[in-house]
Amino acid sequence: MIHKTLLHKGCRLSYYVDGEGPSVVLIHGTSVSGNAWRPQIDALRPHFRCLWFDNRGYGESLPIPSSLTVEQMGEDVLALMDAESFDRAHLVGHSLGGAIALCAASQAPSRVLSLSLLNTFVSGRAPLRLHPQLLWKNLRSMIGTAAMRRRALLELMMPADYLAQHNLDKLAAQVSALFGRPLETMPPIAMKQIVAMSRFDGSSLLAALQGTPTLVMSARHDLLTPPSEGKRLAEGLRGRYVELPSASHAAPIQCPSEVNALLLSHLRQ
């Protein structure tokens, strides 16, 4: 694994590359380090050249920008591909990272071998909709003791049945290490990412990308990006739709074996 940086449009993007084979770029979403892809990288790197990174303003990709758009983050993906001489690559995105993948693909469709969109939305307003249970869990993740906020965030990302089978303190520590931050705190870039997400609407991008091999993966218990959003994506892109029956928003962490098997099958086509 090699750590590198790239200065691009005012931000020193921090990224890693590992593995051999066709190129894969893994793109994460809001308030999460690129290292959250570790459960997937371990499965992909024997077969693919993997690149993953911290989105601008998060982790080691600094400074925090004065403004932020999803389109700008899509440009970052293409700049990283240029830096590594990836003429073409498979793009894998989770949540906001899926929207970033859509923007990168629309900006340079000939450079995209395939799309894998996990827990992703068509409209960035979907994770911000006025759903009572979603609002309550978001509120609880911001108030109370540190332990209470950690538990609330876990409940937002993983289903109750799964949490009941785990020691929540140990699980929080594992997720925190992948996210690159304490779960009870929000990073400074978070609100800018949320605003950028709220302004994103990918519906106009889908028709032009229908020829791109696409896997859309949703989770049945995902409140943030419900299966209805995944189905809209798959229909608009004419891609394959898969719904994970026992997972929620953090599906790549919660059930990596299922996610990795689906990714490997799709990327090898």
CORRAHU-V790219 format. One record per residue. N is the residue number from 1. PHI is phi in degrees with one decimal (none if undefined). PSI is psi in whole degrees, 0 to 359 (none if undefined). Layout:
# CORRAHU-V790219
N|PHI|PSI ; N|PHI|PSI
This chain:
# CORRAHU-V790219
1|none|130 ; 2|-117.8|130 ; 3|-97.2|132 ; 4|-137.3|168 ; 5|-132.9|154 ; 6|-139.8|123 ; 7|-83.3|117 ; 8|-141.7|117 ; 9|48.1|54 ; 10|83.9|2 ; 11|-128.9|135 ; 12|-89.7|96 ; 13|-72.3|128 ; 14|-99.2|127 ; 15|-148.0|166 ; 16|-130.3|151 ; 17|-132.8|144 ; 18|-161.8|151 ; 19|95.4|174 ; 20|-134.6|146 ; 21|126.7|196 ; 22|-56.2|152 ; 23|-81.9|137 ; 24|-131.3|130 ; 25|-111.6|125 ; 26|-106.5|127 ; 27|-123.8|120 ; 28|-98.4|176 ; 29|-108.1|218 ; 30|-71.0|129 ; 31|58.8|35 ; 32|-137.4|137 ; 33|-72.9|154 ; 34|-60.4|337 ; 35|-70.0|352 ; 36|-63.3|345 ; 37|-81.6|4 ; 38|-53.0|318 ; 39|-61.4|332 ; 40|-86.6|321 ; 41|-59.5|319 ; 42|-60.0|328 ; 43|-84.0|328 ; 44|-87.1|327 ; 45|-65.0|336 ; 46|-66.4|343 ; 47|-120.1|342 ; 48|-138.8|155 ; 49|-86.7|108 ; 50|-98.8|138 ; 51|-126.2|129 ; 52|-139.6|157 ; 53|-157.2|165 ; 54|-88.0|130 ; 55|-60.7|152 ; 56|-55.5|134 ; 57|90.6|354 ; 58|-117.8|147 ; 59|57.9|239 ; 60|-96.3|2 ; 61|-91.7|88 ; 62|-126.1|162 ; 63|-83.3|173 ; 64|-69.6|128 ; 65|-73.4|155 ; 66|-71.3|330 ; 67|-141.7|162 ; 68|-150.3|138 ; 69|-134.8|157 ; 70|-65.8|324 ; 71|-61.8|320 ; 72|-62.3|319 ; 73|-68.8|330 ; 74|-63.8|321 ; 75|-62.9|324 ; 76|-59.3|319 ; 77|-59.2|313 ; 78|-65.9|324 ; 79|-65.1|320 ; 80|-66.6|321 ; 81|-61.2|318 ; 82|-60.8|317 ; 83|-62.2|328 ; 84|-100.6|9 ; 85|56.8|39 ; 86|-84.7|97 ; 87|-62.4|318 ; 88|-139.5|153 ; 89|-154.1|154 ; 90|-78.8|133 ; 91|-106.8|127 ; 92|-120.8|121 ; 93|-130.8|143 ; 94|-115.9|129 ; 95|56.6|238 ; 96|-56.6|328 ; 97|-61.7|330 ; 98|-67.6|321 ; 99|-65.0|321 ; 100|-62.3|318 ; 101|-61.4|319 ; 102|-60.8|318 ; 103|-65.4|315 ; 104|-61.0|318 ; 105|-65.6|322 ; 106|-70.8|331 ; 107|-76.7|331 ; 108|-148.2|69 ; 109|-59.7|329 ; 110|-69.7|346 ; 111|-95.7|2 ; 112|-108.2|117 ; 113|-75.1|321 ; 114|-164.1|166 ; 115|-120.2|137 ; 116|-126.6|115 ; 117|-116.1|110 ; 118|-107.9|128 ; 119|49.0|48 ; 120|-112.2|165 ; 121|-125.5|160 ; 122|-82.8|312 ; 123|-108.0|131 ; 124|-67.8|354 ; 125|-82.7|347 ; 126|-59.0|312 ; 127|-69.9|350 ; 128|-108.5|10 ; 129|-68.6|161 ; 130|-85.5|71 ; 131|-100.9|124 ; 132|-53.6|313 ; 133|-66.9|321 ; 134|-65.6|316 ; 135|-62.3|318 ; 136|-64.8|317 ; 137|-69.3|322 ; 138|-63.2|317 ; 139|-62.1|316 ; 140|-65.6|334 ; 141|-75.9|354 ; 142|-115.5|352 ; 143|-127.7|163 ; 144|91.8|191 ; 145|-71.1|167 ; 146|-58.5|318 ; 147|-64.1|321 ; 148|-65.8|320 ; 149|-68.9|321 ; 150|-61.4|314 ; 151|-63.0|318 ; 152|-63.2|321 ; 153|-67.6|321 ; 154|-61.0|319 ; 155|-66.9|332 ; 156|-72.5|331 ; 157|-101.4|338 ; 158|-134.7|146 ; 159|-71.5|157 ; 160|-59.7|320 ; 161|-61.2|321 ; 162|-68.5|316 ; 163|-64.4|326 ; 164|-64.9|340 ; 165|-93.8|2 ; 166|-129.1|153 ; 167|-73.9|115 ; 168|-67.7|329 ; 169|-66.6|317 ; 170|-67.6|319 ; 171|-64.3|318 ; 172|-61.2|320 ; 173|-65.6|320 ; 174|-65.4|315 ; 175|-67.5|320 ; 176|-58.9|319 ; 177|-64.2|322 ; 178|-71.2|320 ; 179|-72.5|337 ; 180|77.4|26 ; 181|-164.5|158 ; 182|-65.7|136 ; 183|-65.7|338 ; 184|-83.9|357 ; 185|-119.4|148 ; 186|-102.9|133 ; 187|-70.8|158 ; 188|-58.0|330 ; 189|-78.3|348 ; 190|-55.7|312 ; 191|-66.3|323 ; 192|-64.9|322 ; 193|-65.2|319 ; 194|-65.4|318 ; 195|-63.5|316 ; 196|-60.4|318 ; 197|-63.2|318 ; 198|-63.2|335 ; 199|-92.4|359 ; 200|-89.9|133 ; 201|-138.3|110 ; 202|-90.1|5 ; 203|-60.1|327 ; 204|-77.6|350 ; 205|-91.7|341 ; 206|-69.4|316 ; 207|-59.0|320 ; 208|-70.8|345 ; 209|-105.3|12 ; 210|-65.8|340 ; 211|-84.2|355 ; 212|-85.0|125 ; 213|-56.4|123 ; 214|-133.6|134 ; 215|-114.0|126 ; 216|-113.4|125 ; 217|-120.8|121 ; 218|-117.3|169 ; 219|-125.8|134 ; 220|-59.5|327 ; 221|-100.3|16 ; 222|-81.2|112 ; 223|-79.6|326 ; 224|-70.2|311 ; 225|-127.2|84 ; 226|-65.3|160 ; 227|-53.8|331 ; 228|-59.3|326 ; 229|-69.5|318 ; 230|-62.5|319 ; 231|-64.1|321 ; 232|-61.9|317 ; 233|-61.6|309 ; 234|-61.2|320 ; 235|-66.6|315 ; 236|-67.1|329 ; 237|-96.1|354 ; 238|55.6|43 ; 239|-104.6|178 ; 240|-81.7|135 ; 241|-112.7|131 ; 242|-131.3|134 ; 243|-115.6|123 ; 244|-82.9|117 ; 245|-72.5|337 ; 246|-116.1|15 ; 247|-113.0|169 ; 248|-130.2|208 ; 249|-64.6|328 ; 250|-91.0|40 ; 251|-53.0|318 ; 252|-61.0|333 ; 253|-90.6|319 ; 254|-68.5|315 ; 255|-133.0|66 ; 256|-61.8|327 ; 257|-62.5|315 ; 258|-66.4|315 ; 259|-62.7|315 ; 260|-64.9|321 ; 261|-62.5|318 ; 262|-66.6|317 ; 263|-63.3|313 ; 264|-61.7|318 ; 265|-61.5|317 ; 266|-69.3|315 ; 267|-70.1|337 ; 268|-84.8|352 ; 269|-66.6|none
